[in-house]
Amino acid sequence: MAQTVTKKYTRDMTKGDITRHIIFFMLPMMIGNVFQQLYNIVDTIIAGQFINAGALAAVGSTGHITNLFFALGNGLATGIGIVVSHYFGSGDEKGVRSTIANAFYMVIATSVFVGLLGFFLARPVLKYGLNTPDNILEDAIIYMAITCAGFIGTALYNTISYIMRGVGDSRTPLYFLIISSFLNIVMDLFFVITLGLGVKGLAIATITAQALSAACSICYAFVKNPIFRFTKDDFAPDKRIIRECYTLGGSMALQSGLIALSFVILQRVINSFGTVVIAAFTTTSKIENLINMQFKALGDSMSTFTGQNIGAKNGARVKSGYRIGMTMMIIYALVMIPAMWLFGDACMRVFVNDPEVVAFGKTAMRILSSFYLPLGTIFVCRGILNGAGDAKFPLISGIAEMAGRIIFPAFFCSLPFLGAYGLWVATGVTWTIVGVTAFVRFHQKSWRKGLF
């Protein structure tokens, strides 16, 4: 099919050198993930540097609950991309176009519902559900309500990105993401420093930049990429494709939702320690997201690689891809562990100048980095299982991670020699449990039946 469409906007991973395919597909996503994180990181830096530590804590306190709502739309986008990769790998061009056309119906309906839900629940959830401190409550409500109201832009961008990745194009979404990231920085500075809008300005700048990124990506895809040249028949609702996308995307959303819910519960524990710990956890989370996103880029590459080769019925190639992916993950982890031990405090100072927050975060970064190998294992194994369409694993993984994040924080934080540091120890132990679960699931034969 790659020959039918065009090699410029696709990458056929069913043949050729596996390592080369994974690396060249992964690199644009690694860069893109950095810029994707810039949305929240810039908000965090500007809140901490140009407003105050309270604004930083307010922005951070909304992250996990907002992710809970966003998980529904993002899980669907992931599932749609995997379905596209299956059709692409099998050479079914009509199936690819029908999936893309039907995707717009599903994503628009889901994102509007989720966005409105988050907007109207912002106050009760933050005030009563998370027990957000009074001194940051109003700013937190404003930030969450505005970002949820603009969720449709995020959902559309993620969907078009996963669709393009499904056919092997990881470069095009990157170009528009870079442009919108810089635009977000300019608007953040303008709204906060020039107009003095504070946290409200951060939220408005973020959703505007995300909406522009989505619009540009969609327009470019329709103009340049032949797989977006639809016929009237392609837009006919297809119950089979919709069911397939919602089944796979629903399991992904459930996994992400359970993980996000565990963070929401964890946020209540974090809030009980006060502003310094909230700010430290917010900042270390931003740094960790940058590192995790590179693991995620590898996992997403494995997902697309697996999806195409499952569609082509090439199981031996999937097994080879697993070995190569694990090797890449180990190399990256062994580089980042000493880097965080040596430069964790310098990373903290990028976000905040408060010496107490920096000192707390430095130790926290050393704790988390010790668990990078099991974290990387999660992404490699999960990427392959997701790409294969294993609908059971996301539920298994989500339950394991949710259980760990609910049970362990209270236990570790109760130990006198750990105290609040138990929050970060609990995260690392949870990564280890989920990593072992993913590793075991990958080596089971039951999910491979009928695939290879």
Secondary structure, DSSP 8 states (H G I E B T S, - for coil): -TTTS-GGG---TTSS-HHHHHHHHHHHHHHHHHHHHHHHHHHHHHIIIII-HHHHHHHHHHHHHHHHHHHHHHHHHHHHHHHHHHHHHHT-HHHHHHHHHHHHHHHHHHHHHHHHHHHHHHHHIIIIIS---HHHHHHHHHHHHHHHHTHHHHHHHHHHHHHHHHTT--SHHHHHHHHHHHHHHHHHHIIIIIS--THHHHHHHHHHHHHHHHHHHHHHHHHH-GGG---GGGGS--HHHHHHHHHHHHHHHHHHHHHHHHHHHHHHHHHTT-HHHHHHHHHHHHHHHHHHHHHHHHHHHHHHHHHHHHHTT-HHHHHHHHHHHHHHHHHHHHHHHHHHHHHHHHHHHHH---HHHHHHHHHHHHHHHTTHHHHHHHHHHHHHHHHTT-SHHHHHHHHHHHHHHHHHHHHHHTSTTTGGGHHHHHHHHHHHHHHHHHHHHHH-SGGGTTT-
